[in-house]
Amino acid sequence: MSRKTVFAELPQPEHIDFGALARDWIDGRTDLIVVLGPTASGKTRYAVSLAEEINAAVALGYFEGCPFRMTETPLITGAEIISADSRQVYRGMDIGTGKDLAEYGDIPYHLIDIAEAGSQYNVYQFQQDFIKAYADIRSRHAVPILCGGTGMYINSVVCGYDFRSKTPLSELRENNIREGLPQKPFIIGTLVSRDVRNERIDRRLDARLEEGMIEEIAGLLKKGVPAETLISYGLEYKFVTLHLMGELSREEMRDKLATAIHQFAKRQMTWFRGMERSGTRIHWIEV
């Protein structure tokens, strides 16, 4: 008797009312916009388009009944993006992490290329760097948009985990340990079906191999980044390094890597749905 694989049902998509979101920001009901989603779900593109929409509205000074200039000091001066990607922090790891910096256009971005390849950057460092970037952006009356797919990084911001006291996530809301962190994030999740997501992953992987991902990782090895460190970064850096070490053929590397990224995207979605079960509200949209 064969078993049929049953996949978890996707959440119902919503429509984001930009005017209402802008009013919530001005009135203080929202103090951070978060765009999260699994890999290849279009979250970076959506975050950039949202930032561009905010900038366009600021240029007009008005959006759907929501004035941005009610005093001499503008209430909103624009939008900037803070990356929540555990590997895009590393310099020189561009193709493999899918930085696609050109996608940001004129939108300022933060927490990309802030650590040396070969070093170990962790979630505690991210939380501290986020606090600094967040304060900097808000000091200029700009709207910070946190965008990424690293669940632990996002949780460290929206749940406010206190690494000094190691407070369990389940106790955070009671104890309200959130010094320097946003209190009222508005979280948007980007939806994509499993089949479309996997198709995008495969197409993007082949494109990155053509763009020189193997050569990029070979260059990191040549610069002295240890193979075991690259392997510890996972996914592209793990399987391409194993290929360069002669442990996998190019075809084996490509196929194993594609499967690993499919599985990774599934785990990301499981993490985000777990956030919802823990009480975090995510507004899911179709990009």
N, C-alpha and C positions, 0 to 999 in steps of 0.2 A: 504493500500500500504506500503510495507516494504521498509525501507531505507538501502542502502548498505553503510557501513563505508568505506570512502576513506582515505587512508593514504598518507602522503606526500611522494613524490618520493625521493629516496636516491640520493645523489650526485654521479657523475661518479668517480670511483676509478682511481688513478694514480699510476705510478711506481716511486719510489724515487730512484734517481741516487745518491748512496752514495759517489762516487768519486766527483761528481759535488758539493754535499753538503759540503764535506771536503774542496774542493778548495774555495768555497764561504766563509767558516769559516776562512781559512788562509788569504784570500785576504780582509777580513773585510766586506764582503757583508752580512754576517750573524753573529749575536752576541748572539743568544740564539736559541736552538731547543726546540720546544714545542710539546708534544704529548698529545692530548686531545681526549675525546670521552665519550659516555655514559657508565654507569656501565655495566659490563659484556661484553665489546667490545674488551677486550684484550690489552688495552693501556699500562698497567704496563709491561706485558710480552714483548710487542713490544719495549718499552723504554729501558728495560734491554737488549734485544737482540741488539738494536742499540748501546748502550753503550759498550757492549761486542765486537761488530764489530769494533768500534773505538779503543778500547784497543788492539785488535788483530792487527789492522793496525799500531798502534803506535809501537807495539813490533817489527814489521817488518820494520818500518821506512818508509813505502811506501804503497800507495794504488792507483792503476789504474792511474799511471802517476802523482800522487800528493805526492811529498816528504814531510814528516813531520819534517825532520831535514835538514834545509838548512843553519843553523848557529850553533854555539856552544850551544845556548839555544834552546831546542826543541820547535817547534811551537805549538805542541799539546802533552800533557803528558798523556791524558786519558780522561775519561768521568765520570761525577757524576750526580746523579738524585736529583732534588728538587721536593718534593711532593706538589701538589696543591689539597689537600683533606681537607675539613673543619673539619673532625672528626678524621682523623688519627693523628692530632696534639696532641691528648689527651693520656696520659699514662694510661695503664690499660684497654683501650677500644680497644681490639685487634681483637677478633673474629667478633664482631658486625660491625667493620669498614672494615674488610677484609684486614688487613695489610699484611698478607702473606710475612713477612720479609725474609723468606728463599728464596723467588722468586728473590730477589736482588743478591743473591750469593755474589761475591766479589766486586760488584759495590757499592761505597759509596753513601749514601742517606742522605738527609737533610729535616728538618721541619716535622719530625715524632717524636712523644713522646716528645714534647717540652712544654706541658701545663698539669696541673693537671686536672684529671677528676673531673667535678663539677664546673670548672671555665668557664668563657665565653671568648672565643678567637674570634676575629673579623677580618674582611677583612683588616682594617687599620693595625692591628698588623702583619697580614700575609705579607702585602706589605713591611713593614719595615724589617721584618725578612728575606724576600726574598732578599732585597737589600744587606743585610749583607752576606747571603750565596752565592749570585751571585758574589759579590766582592771577597770573600774568594776563591771560585773555580777558578775564572779567574786569581787571583794572582798566582796560581800554574800552569797556562797555561793549565788547564783542560777545557773540553767542558761541560757547564751546560745544562742539559736536564730537563725542567720543565714538569712534568707529573701529570695529574689529571683530575678530572671531575667537579670540583667546578667552575662554570662559572664566578662568581664574583671575585674569587681569580685570575683566569687567566686574566680576563679583567683588574684587578688592575695592572698587570705587562705589558701586551702587549699594553694596551691603556693608561697606565700611569696616572690613575685618581689621581688628587691632592686633598687629603682629607682635607688639611689645608684650601684651598680656595673653596672647594666643586665645582670645575670646572666641568661643564656638559661634559659627554663623547663626545657629538657632537662637542665640541670646542677644544678637545685635540690636534687634528692634526694641527690646525691653531696655537695654542699657544705653542705647543711642550713642555709641562710640563712633563719632564721625567728624573729628576735628579736621578742618580744612577741606572736607569732602562735601560734595553736593548733598542736599537733604531731600530734594524733590525731583529726581530724574524722570524724564519722559522717555520711555524705551520703545524703539521701533525695531521690529524684526523683519528681515527680508525672506520671503517664502519662495521656494522653487521646488518642483516635484523631483523625486528621486531620479527618475529617468533623465530628465532634462539636466539636472545637476551633474550626473555622471557623464553625460555626453559633453557638457561644457568642460568638465575636469579633463577628460581625455583629449579634447581638442586643444585646450590650453597647455597641457603637458607636452604634446607634440610640438606646439609652437615654441615653447620655451627650450626644448631640446634643439630646435632649429636655430633659435636665437643665440645659442652658445652657453647653455647652462652647464654642460659638462666641462667646457673650457673654463668657465668661471670658477667652478669648484676645484679643477686642477690647479688654477692659479692660486687659490687659497692654500692648497697643500704645498705648492712651491714656495709660498711666502712664509711657510713654517707653522701654519695652523695644524695641530696634530690631527691625524685621521680619526682617532677616537673621539675628539671633540666634535668634529663635523658629524660623525655618526650619532653623537648624543643629541644633535639638533633635530634629528629625525627626518622622515619623509625624503624630500629631494636630496638633502645633504647626506643622509644615511645611505640610500641606495646608489646614488651616483658615486659616492666614495668607495663603496664595495665594488662597483664596476671598475673604477680606476685602480683598485687594488688587485684586480684580476679574479675576484670571487664571483662575479656575475657577468654574463655576456651582456651586450647592449640590449638585446631583445629581452632577456630575463629581467634586466634592470627596469626597462620601460614597463613591462607587464606587472611586475611586483609592485612598482611604485604607483602605477595607476590604481591597483587594487587597494594599496595602503591609503591613498588619498580618498578613495570612495569610503573606506571604513572610517577614516578620520572625520569626514564630513558628517557621517551618520552619528559619530560620538559627539560632535559639536551640537547637533540638533538635540540629542538626548540631554546634553548639559543644559541647553536653554529651556527645554520643557521642564527639566528639574527645577530650574529657577522659578518657573511659574508655579510649580507645585509647592514651592517654599514661600509663595506669597508675592513674588515679583510680577508686576503687571507688564506684559509685553504686547504692544499693538502690532500685529502682524500685517504685512502688506505684500502685494504681488508687485514686483518691479517690472 
